[in-house]
Amino acid sequence: MSAATTPLTAITYRLRLIVAGSTMRSRRAIENLRRLCEHHLSGEVDLEIIDIYQQPELARQYQVVAAPTLVKLLPLPVRRIIGDLSEEDRVLRGLEVITTVPAAKR
């Protein structure tokens, strides 16, 4: 499907998950993000997982100071979410998939 025929309602997320090796926190962040993408973003995701030990220049490029960090490049604005992404509501708000916290969670 070309850009000219893509429906306006289709949102493609461009995400970069910056991790530090294969630590437990890194593995947990990867698992949590993949689950969130599968359940909430309907496959409309350009996801790249970047290990700062293998590609330290990308940590500088994305202005990451802690790992794991999820960087949302698109849709704008750019956002950074630090941690293992286990707080689903917080991550979904950061990605702007949901905008409010359900009353039961308050």
C-alpha positions as CSV (number, residue, x, y, z in Angstrom):
1,M,0.0,0.0,0.0
2,S,1.5,3.3,-1.0
3,A,1.5,6.4,1.1
4,A,-1.1,7.9,-1.2
5,T,-3.5,5.0,-0.5
6,T,-2.8,4.6,3.2
7,P,-5.9,5.5,5.3
8,L,-5.6,8.6,7.3
9,T,-6.6,6.7,10.5
10,A,-3.6,4.3,10.2
11,I,-0.9,5.5,12.7
12,T,2.5,4.0,12.3
13,Y,4.6,4.1,15.4
14,R,8.4,4.4,15.0
15,L,9.9,3.1,18.3
16,R,13.5,2.5,19.4
17,L,14.1,0.5,22.5
18,I,17.6,1.2,23.9
19,V,18.9,-1.7,26.1
20,A,22.1,-2.5,27.9
21,G,23.1,-6.0,26.9
22,S,21.0,-8.9,28.0
23,T,20.3,-8.0,31.6
24,M,17.1,-9.1,33.2
25,R,15.7,-5.5,33.0
26,S,16.5,-5.4,29.2
27,R,14.9,-8.7,28.6
28,R,11.8,-7.7,30.6
29,A,11.6,-4.4,28.7
30,I,11.7,-6.3,25.3
31,E,9.0,-8.7,26.4
32,N,6.8,-6.0,27.8
33,L,7.1,-3.8,24.7
34,R,6.4,-6.7,22.3
35,R,3.3,-7.6,24.2
36,L,2.1,-4.0,24.2
37,C,2.7,-3.6,20.5
38,E,0.9,-6.8,19.8
39,H,-2.2,-6.0,21.9
40,H,-2.5,-2.2,21.5
41,L,-0.7,-1.1,18.3
42,S,-2.1,-3.6,15.8
43,G,1.2,-4.3,14.1
44,E,1.5,-0.7,13.0
45,V,5.0,-0.5,14.5
46,D,8.5,0.1,13.2
47,L,10.4,-1.3,16.2
48,E,14.2,-1.5,16.5
49,I,15.9,-2.8,19.6
50,I,19.4,-1.2,20.1
51,D,22.0,-2.6,22.5
52,I,24.1,0.3,23.7
53,Y,27.1,-2.0,24.2
54,Q,27.0,-2.8,20.5
55,Q,26.0,0.6,19.1
56,P,26.9,3.3,21.7
57,E,26.7,6.1,19.1
58,L,22.9,5.5,18.8
59,A,22.5,6.1,22.5
60,R,24.0,9.5,21.9
61,Q,22.0,10.1,18.8
62,Y,18.7,9.4,20.6
63,Q,19.9,11.3,23.7
64,V,19.5,8.3,26.0
65,V,21.1,8.6,29.5
66,A,19.6,5.4,31.1
67,A,18.7,1.9,29.9
68,P,16.3,0.5,29.1
69,T,14.7,3.5,27.4
70,L,11.9,3.5,24.9
71,V,12.1,6.3,22.4
72,K,8.9,7.2,20.4
73,L,10.0,8.9,17.2
74,L,6.7,8.9,15.4
75,P,4.0,10.1,15.7
76,L,5.4,13.4,17.0
77,P,6.2,14.6,19.6
78,V,9.3,12.5,20.4
79,R,8.9,10.9,23.8
80,R,11.3,8.9,26.1
81,I,10.1,6.3,28.6
82,I,12.7,5.0,31.0
83,G,12.4,1.6,32.7
84,D,11.3,-2.0,32.0
85,L,7.9,-0.8,30.6
86,S,6.0,-3.0,33.1
87,E,3.6,-0.2,34.0
88,E,1.3,-0.7,31.0
89,D,-0.9,2.4,31.6
90,R,2.1,4.7,31.9
91,V,3.6,3.3,28.7
92,L,0.4,3.6,26.8
93,R,-0.1,7.2,28.0
94,G,3.6,8.0,27.0
95,L,2.9,6.6,23.5
96,E,-0.3,8.6,23.4
97,V,-2.4,5.4,22.8
98,I,-4.5,6.3,25.8
99,T,-4.8,9.8,27.3
100,T,-6.4,9.1,30.7
101,V,-6.0,6.6,33.5
102,P,-9.1,4.4,33.9
103,A,-11.0,5.3,37.1
104,A,-10.4,1.8,38.7
105,K,-6.6,2.4,38.4
106,R,-6.6,5.8,40.2
